[in-house]
């Protein structure tokens, strides 16, 4: 059996690497003498020509570093200011610039050149996410024939959105160089097939197979997940350690946890909560919303705007409704340790996961896994999260519809124990059967 070679934008660099992908892939990587490659997050003066090994850890890791210019053009530019907005239905936020695309291709070519010499014929290669769309194409050009799989952690755009991208056809061509293209949801498979056919001029061969000369690839959904059992145990332990004063008698908690990204629908959530408070004076002082949102991608202008908008809205709602004993929204602008998050999820009666567009949304899964089975909270979930395809027993909402969201908040807060339990058990069953180990196994089995 060959090795698994895994690529992702950022590589976990510590002595004990952690994070969702480490949980999913750690075992496979350490069993087969596998290899994980990614950027370190540090920038360098000159583009390197070799991968550098990261010492220690349970499996072999190799890093490559970006120059400052590559970071600005390839990463902040093409990846985060073109592909990310396009893939999240925000073509209006795309910043199309030729130097972004040039750098994106050049970084992928440089990576392929460093990678090709260390690939052995029986190795399997698993490329993660939108930073590396051209990687298989570049490797094939260098004569690498190994099986190559790609997993996109974001949604995939349909042909109408793809038309906004000057090089949409090229993206389809790049993708066809992978043997397997894994997406989060069936909706993404449909969109990708339609784009491959309409924009890439590929032939749809049925059963997820497309032919785009000279290659054939397979497109399939593999919904990513978490280790639900591990997260449940963590939440059970951590609820005991929450600081005093977070849980108050006669006060329900609603929680939102999202990077401060425009795709997450935080302003829409705040507006709906404002509407709820307008409608229900009897709930004043009896419910608070904790929104935990660390800033992200601070070099990209659209992220300054979303930060300003959310700060303004939370300030306005608190200004309108707060009194000396109660502020309706606690808006926390920093990361919180995973363990504390687990405890907070369990202490919250309602989990608000209301993105405008999201590949999967793991917070939805973490929230459910963290609940107390005897007295579970309610998940309010956007129909636009990939997770909604699997988590039908959540309270499904349309984040654009403020009135519906406000009504759903009341429904969630008032839901009977028996209904909460019923929904929780159905959701938890899904999470334990299709967890993160299932996900990586399903993908690698399909890759063959
Ligand atoms: P995305 O990958 O777009 O950020 P997901 O919901 O799929 O969205 O994954 C987010 C992950 O980041 C979850 O595991 C969540 O627990 C974690 N996370 C989000 N916000 C915070 C925060 N404020 N502090 C710590 N972890 C966070």
Boltz pocket constraint, residues with backbone or C-beta under 6 A from the ligand:
constraints:
  - pocket:
      binder: B
      contacts: [[A, 257], [A, 258], [A, 259], [A, 292], [A, 293], [A, 294], [A, 332], [A, 334], [A, 335], [A, 336], [A, 337], [A, 338], [A, 341], [A, 360], [A, 361], [A, 362], [A, 363], [A, 364], [A, 366]]
      max_distance: 6.0
